[in-house]
Amino acid sequence: MLGAVSSGHYTDKKSNLIDHHQKTLKELGLSDLQTRRLRGDLIQMYKLANNLEKKNQQLIY
């Protein structure tokens, strides 16, 4: 099979890319996507709990 790539090779490349990306974020002092999303969710819940933002509040309840 010409041009066939083993799934192990693809997984290794993807893993190396993810590791490099995480290392770059750490070097720049930036958070990963999961942490940024969690932070944004916590900020939004704080705003809603303290009546700082009333948009779409009924959607949560």
PESULZI-V783647 format. One record per pair of residues at least 12 apart in sequence whose C-alpha atoms are under 10 Angstrom apart, sorted by the first residue. I is the first residue (numbers start at 1). GAP is how many residues later the second one is. Records with the same first field share a line. If there is no record, write none. Layout:
I = GAP, GAP
//
This chain:
45 = 15
48 = 12
//
